[in-house]
C-alpha cells in the first residue's frame, strides 16, 4: 500500500497528491466525497453531480431550447412577477 503525506492549512485545506488525483482521474471541476471508516477516511470521486448536469444538458440540447429562448422566458417571467407584486 502506498501512502502520501499532505499538510493541512489553517483553512482546513489539503492538497491531494498528484498520484492520487491521477489514480482517481480527478480534474479541477470534480467533486470528492470523504467517508469515515473506523479511524480512517475514505476519499472517492463523485460522479453523480457531473452525470446529472451532463444528462440535463443533453435533454436541453435535444429539445432545441436555446440560451436566447431561456433568457426570453426568464425576462417574461420577471415582468409578470413584477406586475403581480404591484397589484
NORTAKA-V466615 format. One record per backbone hydrogen bond with DSSP energy under -0.5 kcal/mol. NH is the residue of the N-H (numbers start at 0). CO is the residue of the C=O. E is the energy in kcal/mol with one decimal. If there is no record, write none. Layout:
BEGIN
nh:co:e
NH:CO:E
NH:CO:E
END
This chain:
BEGIN
nh:co:e
8:12:-2.7
11:8:-2.0
15:13:-0.5
16:14:-0.6
19:16:-0.7
20:16:-2.5
21:17:-3.0
22:18:-2.1
23:19:-2.1
24:20:-0.6
24:21:-0.8
25:20:-2.7
29:26:-1.5
30:45:-0.6
32:43:-3.0
34:41:-2.4
36:39:-3.1
39:36:-2.0
41:34:-3.5
43:32:-2.1
45:30:-2.9
50:46:-2.8
51:47:-2.6
52:48:-2.6
53:49:-2.6
54:50:-2.2
55:51:-2.5
56:52:-2.7
57:53:-2.2
58:54:-2.2
59:55:-2.5
60:56:-2.6
61:57:-2.5
62:58:-1.7
63:59:-0.9
63:60:-0.8
64:59:-1.0
69:65:-2.3
70:66:-2.6
71:67:-2.0
72:68:-2.4
73:69:-2.5
74:70:-2.4
75:71:-2.7
76:72:-2.5
77:73:-2.5
78:74:-2.2
79:75:-2.2
80:76:-2.5
81:77:-2.4
82:78:-2.3
83:79:-2.2
84:80:-2.1
85:81:-1.8
86:82:-0.8
86:83:-0.5
END
